[in-house]
């Protein structure tokens, strides 16, 4: 019984971490938007790539694909240096 409770608790914590990440997507998008509004010195290629990654991240977030959203958004942040 005690082992079952531990396993159940671990599963609940794993599920909660997924929900926490799902709610972080908007914060990542805000950080990208704030950096873009400061007109960073980016090559035209990197600027286009960041814009596309940001849009992809938002689309994935709205579709409930939060892992993909975070991957896109974090890649955009890396290019922006944040």
N, C-alpha and C positions, 0 to 999 in steps of 0.2 A: 504493500500500500504506500509506504513512504517513498519507494522508488518511483511509483506512478505519479505521485505529486511532484517530485523533482522534474520528471520528464515533462509533465504538463506545464510546469512553471517555465521551463526552458523554451518550450514551444510558444508560449504566450509572449515571452520576451523577444523571440525572433520575429513574431508577427508584429509586435509593437515597433520594432526597429524599422520594418518596412513602411509602416504608416508614417513614422517620423521622417524618413527620407522623402516620402511622397509629398509631405508638406514643406520640404526644403526647396523644392524646385522653384517656387515663386521668388524665394530669397536669392537664389542663384541668378535668376533672370534679372532681378532688380540690380544686383551687383554688376552684371554685364551691361545693362542699360546705363547705369551711372558712369561706368568707365567709358562707354561709347559717347556719352554726352560731353565728355571732357576733350573730345577730338584727339584720341591718341595717335601717335605717329606710327601708322601701319602701312604696309605696302598695299596696293589695290587688291592683290590676291588674298592677303591675310584679312583685309577688311571684308571682302566678299565671303571668305570662309567663316569668319566670326558671325556675320549676319545670318548666314545659312545655318550654322550650328545653333545659334540662338533661336531661330524660327523652328528648326527641327526639335529642339528641346521643348519648346512650348507645345508643339503639336503632339509630341510623345506624352507630355504631362496630361494634356487634355484627353488623350486616348487611354490614360491609365497605365501607360508603359513607363513607369518611373525610373527603372534601371536604365533604360535607353535614354530617357530625358537627362538624367544626371550625367551619363557618359558624354552626351553632346555638350551639355552646359559646362562641364568641367574642362573639356577640350577647348572650348571657346575662352574660358577663363585663363587657361594656360597660355594661349596665344596672346591674350591681352596682358599677361604678366600679373594676374591677380589670383 
